[in-house]
Amino acid sequence: MGMDKADTMDKSQDVPKSEEANEDYSETTPSADDMFVCNGMDHSIFVEISPTRLVRKFDSPIKKILKWFDFTITDYEGQKDHNEGSVCTLKLRTQEVKPHSVHKIHMGRDNDDKWMMLEVSAQSHIFYKDENTSEMVEIGGGFILGSGQGIIVTQRANGDRVVEQSMTDKWWRKSDPWVERTYNRSKNPHNKLEKGRNCSVCSG
């Protein structure tokens, strides 16, 4: 994650030719690339994810060879994935994250795990609604979220709103999404809540 603008370098040489038939999608489904946002503030925030390209993965050569030796398959042509290398674009999306909640941003399509992000990150913008003017106010200048990564949004005692990168899962363990990466501290707003008491903000 960073404050830099999204990479504008021309990647046309890396994009499959099938991108010429690019399609736009607004409906997303869970995937391994899903990102998440933790809202530790007492009001909702709104996360805008810029248009993101997905590509359909190619089967590994070994997997394809093994199919040739699978004598239970009689229709080899039907086993081919004719959409391999296809590219589509997830449209610009804005999603609300309720107070004291963790919200997943789905980056998949059609509940099919063969779709993956073409780039390793996506540009995001975070807003909140000003209680006096009802206008949307942006926090920071935009953040780059990597595949599978998350951010934590909190508010300091002086009123400053802060966005930090969350600790992410490793292959050997699961991580608490509320733990920020730099100092390994939990930003869960319920940490100081007395046992048996419900939160006055979210009733959690």
Secondary structure in CASP SS format (residue, H / E / C, confidence):
PFRMAT SS
TARGET T0000
AUTHOR 0000-0000-0000
METHOD secondary structure of the structure
MODEL  1
M C 1.00
G C 1.00
M C 1.00
D C 1.00
K C 1.00
A C 1.00
D C 1.00
T C 1.00
M C 1.00
D C 1.00
K C 1.00
S H 1.00
Q H 1.00
D H 1.00
V C 1.00
P C 1.00
K H 1.00
S H 1.00
E H 1.00
E H 1.00
A H 1.00
N C 1.00
E E 1.00
D E 1.00
Y E 1.00
S C 1.00
E C 1.00
T C 1.00
T E 1.00
P C 1.00
S C 1.00
A C 1.00
D C 1.00
D C 1.00
M E 1.00
F E 1.00
V E 1.00
C E 1.00
N E 1.00
G C 1.00
M C 1.00
D C 1.00
H C 1.00
S C 1.00
I E 1.00
F E 1.00
V E 1.00
E E 1.00
I E 1.00
S C 1.00
P C 1.00
T E 1.00
R E 1.00
L E 1.00
V E 1.00
R E 1.00
K C 1.00
F C 1.00
D C 1.00
S C 1.00
P H 1.00
I H 1.00
K H 1.00
K H 1.00
I H 1.00
L H 1.00
K H 1.00
W H 1.00
F C 1.00
D C 1.00
F C 1.00
T C 1.00
I C 1.00
T C 1.00
D C 1.00
Y H 1.00
E H 1.00
G H 1.00
Q H 1.00
K C 1.00
D C 1.00
H C 1.00
N C 1.00
E C 1.00
G C 1.00
S C 1.00
V E 1.00
C E 1.00
T E 1.00
L E 1.00
K C 1.00
L C 1.00
R E 1.00
T E 1.00
Q E 1.00
E E 1.00
V E 1.00
K C 1.00
P C 1.00
H C 1.00
S E 1.00
V E 1.00
H E 1.00
K E 1.00
I E 1.00
H C 1.00
M C 1.00
G E 1.00
R E 1.00
D C 1.00
N C 1.00
D E 1.00
D C 1.00
K C 1.00
W E 1.00
M E 1.00
M E 1.00
L C 1.00
E C 1.00
V C 1.00
S E 1.00
A E 1.00
Q E 1.00
S E 1.00
H E 1.00
I E 1.00
F E 1.00
Y E 1.00
K E 1.00
D C 1.00
E C 1.00
N C 1.00
T C 1.00
S C 1.00
E C 1.00
M E 1.00
V E 1.00
E E 1.00
I E 1.00
G E 1.00
G E 1.00
G E 1.00
F E 1.00
I E 1.00
L E 1.00
G E 1.00
S C 1.00
G C 1.00
Q C 1.00
G E 1.00
I E 1.00
I E 1.00
V E 1.00
T E 1.00
Q E 1.00
R C 1.00
A C 1.00
N C 1.00
G C 1.00
D C 1.00
R E 1.00
V E 1.00
V E 1.00
E E 1.00
Q E 1.00
S E 1.00
M C 1.00
T C 1.00
D C 1.00
K E 1.00
W C 1.00
W C 1.00
R E 1.00
K C 1.00
S C 1.00
D C 1.00
P C 1.00
W C 1.00
V E 1.00
E E 1.00
R C 1.00
T C 1.00
Y C 1.00
N C 1.00
R C 1.00
S E 1.00
K C 1.00
N C 1.00
P C 1.00
H C 1.00
N C 1.00
K C 1.00
L C 1.00
E C 1.00
K C 1.00
G C 1.00
R C 1.00
N C 1.00
C C 1.00
S C 1.00
V C 1.00
C C 1.00
S C 1.00
G C 1.00
END
